[in-house]
């Protein structure tokens, strides 16, 4: 089973075995490893999501090496930039303000972990998704964010376990 790695330079070295139906396993030719930018997540690995202490919920993530999306796609090099975000939302609403005026309430005893990928595209490319093909023009910026809901207790799930589960099951909506 393919493995996806996230490191932070402070000691976090998370390796997640991917679900074969995950977008990472399905669309990435070579699984990249990610580096978390300027955040010490190693010290938070065993902290429960309910007690996640970071004031900033957006954490920068960068590819450690170029990677191709599918066997026929270009690599993310040159004028193409790839970055990511990681967020933990424990209270309030997701997508607020929501352009469709339907934000998602976060129920008591739950938390959402969000993993987002942003791609600024220099060459155009197409990304197949089942029967749908997404085409993007030069100069486009595309963002895919996957949120996974976790039932929380004062001790579970830990941030590390939730991050691993989110990576394992990442889907492109």
VENGIKA-V431802 format. One record per residue. N is the residue number from 1. RES is the residue in one letter. PHI is phi in degrees with one decimal (999 if undefined). PSI is psi in radians with two decimals (999 if undefined). D_CENTER is the distance of its C-alpha to the mean C-alpha in whole Angstrom. Layout:
BEGIN
n=(N/N)
res=(RES/RES)
phi=(PHI/PHI)
psi=(PSI/PSI)
d_center=(D_CENTER/D_CENTER)
END
This chain:
BEGIN
n=(1/2/3/4/5/6/7/8/9/10/11/12/13/14/15/16/17/18/19/20/21/22/23/24/25/26/27/28/29/30/31/32/33/34/35/36/37/38/39/40/41/42/43/44/45/46/47/48/49/50/51/52/53/54/55/56/57/58/59/60/61/62/63/64/65/66/67/68/69/70/71/72/73/74/75/76/77/78/79/80/81/82/83/84/85/86/87/88/89/90/91/92/93/94/95/96/97/98/99/100/101/102/103/104/105/106/107/108/109/110/111/112/113/114/115/116/117/118/119/120/121/122/123/124/125/126/127/128/129/130/131/132/133/134/135/136/137/138/139/140/141/142/143/144/145/146/147/148/149/150/151/152/153/154/155/156/157/158/159/160/161/162/163/164/165/166/167/168/169/170/171/172/173)
res=(X/X/X/X/X/X/X/X/X/X/X/X/X/X/X/X/X/X/X/X/X/X/X/X/X/X/X/X/X/X/X/X/X/X/X/X/X/X/X/X/X/X/X/X/X/X/X/X/X/X/X/X/X/X/X/X/X/X/X/X/X/X/X/X/X/X/X/X/X/X/X/X/X/X/X/X/X/X/X/X/X/X/X/X/X/X/X/X/X/X/X/X/X/X/X/X/X/X/X/X/X/X/X/X/X/X/X/X/X/X/X/X/X/X/X/X/X/X/X/X/X/X/X/X/X/X/X/X/X/X/X/X/X/X/X/X/X/X/X/X/X/X/X/X/X/X/X/X/X/X/X/X/X/X/X/X/X/X/X/X/X/X/X/X/X/X/X/X/X/X/X/X/X)
phi=(999/-65.3/-121.2/-112.2/-117.4/-128.3/-124.6/-126.8/79.5/-115.9/121.4/-72.8/-141.9/-92.0/-120.3/-113.5/-75.4/-81.8/-65.6/-58.2/-91.4/-65.6/-61.5/-62.9/-69.9/-78.0/-106.1/-93.8/-62.7/-117.9/-69.7/-82.4/-111.7/-108.4/-114.7/-82.2/-92.0/54.2/-137.0/-91.1/-87.0/-58.3/-71.8/-103.5/-53.5/-97.8/-80.9/-70.7/-59.2/-62.4/-109.6/-59.6/-91.8/-65.4/-70.9/-85.5/-89.3/-104.3/-121.6/-72.1/-133.1/-131.8/-66.2/-80.9/-149.2/-62.8/-145.4/-102.1/-74.3/-130.8/-62.9/-105.5/-94.6/-73.7/-78.8/-80.8/-136.2/62.8/-83.6/-94.3/-118.1/-124.8/-142.7/-146.6/-133.0/-131.9/-137.8/-125.0/-120.1/-109.2/-142.6/87.0/-135.7/-86.0/61.3/-121.2/-80.1/-106.9/-61.5/-97.0/54.6/-143.0/-64.8/-97.4/-70.4/-91.4/-66.8/-56.9/79.2/-136.2/-146.4/-111.7/-107.5/-113.9/-119.5/-121.3/-120.5/-116.2/-125.4/-98.1/-103.5/-90.1/-81.1/-71.5/-152.6/-119.1/-120.2/-73.7/-140.2/64.3/-87.5/-106.4/-119.8/-95.1/-114.3/-127.0/-84.8/-55.7/87.0/-76.2/-122.7/-120.2/-130.9/-119.3/-125.7/-114.3/-108.7/-121.0/-89.8/-125.4/-75.9/-116.5/-126.9/-59.2/-120.4/-135.3/-75.2/-76.5/-57.3/-60.9/-66.7/-67.7/-63.8/-60.2/-64.0/-66.7/-67.1/-58.8/-108.4/-56.0/-126.0/-96.5/-65.1)
psi=(2.33/2.61/2.41/2.35/2.42/2.21/2.77/0.00/-0.06/0.09/-0.22/2.22/1.39/2.24/2.12/2.16/2.16/2.49/2.31/-0.38/-0.02/2.61/-0.61/-0.78/-0.60/-0.71/-0.35/2.19/-0.92/2.24/2.18/2.96/2.60/2.59/2.31/2.33/2.07/0.64/2.37/1.56/-0.30/-0.70/-0.24/-0.04/-0.71/0.13/2.43/2.64/-0.62/-0.46/0.33/2.09/-0.18/2.28/-0.70/2.16/-0.11/2.17/2.22/2.48/2.43/2.55/2.43/-0.38/2.80/2.67/2.68/2.57/-1.01/3.05/-0.35/0.06/2.76/2.82/2.73/1.36/-3.11/-2.15/0.04/2.31/2.39/2.29/3.03/2.91/2.69/2.29/2.63/2.13/2.04/-0.32/2.87/-2.33/2.59/2.56/0.81/1.98/2.52/2.21/-0.36/0.10/0.72/1.03/2.75/2.10/2.39/1.98/2.66/2.45/0.30/2.76/2.63/2.38/2.26/2.31/2.13/2.54/2.25/2.28/2.13/2.13/2.20/-1.11/2.57/2.62/2.90/2.44/1.89/2.46/1.62/-2.17/-0.03/2.47/2.19/2.21/2.42/2.39/2.75/2.40/-0.03/2.71/2.24/2.41/2.23/2.16/2.30/2.17/2.35/2.26/2.38/2.37/2.31/2.63/3.08/-0.35/-0.26/2.70/2.78/2.81/-0.78/-0.77/-0.69/-0.70/-0.77/-0.81/-0.66/-0.71/-0.76/-0.68/0.30/2.27/2.65/2.07/999)
d_center=(19/17/15/12/12/11/14/15/18/20/20/16/16/14/14/13/15/13/14/16/15/12/10/10/13/15/14/14/17/17/14/13/12/10/12/11/14/17/16/17/15/17/20/17/16/19/19/19/16/19/20/17/19/17/19/16/13/11/10/10/9/11/12/15/16/17/16/17/15/18/22/23/20/21/19/17/20/22/22/18/16/12/10/6/6/6/9/11/14/17/20/21/19/16/16/19/21/20/22/23/24/23/20/19/21/19/22/23/22/19/15/12/9/6/2/4/6/10/12/16/18/22/23/23/21/20/18/19/18/20/23/22/21/19/21/20/23/23/22/20/16/14/10/8/6/6/8/10/13/15/19/20/23/24/23/20/18/17/14/14/14/12/9/10/11/7/7/10/10/7/9/10/12)
END
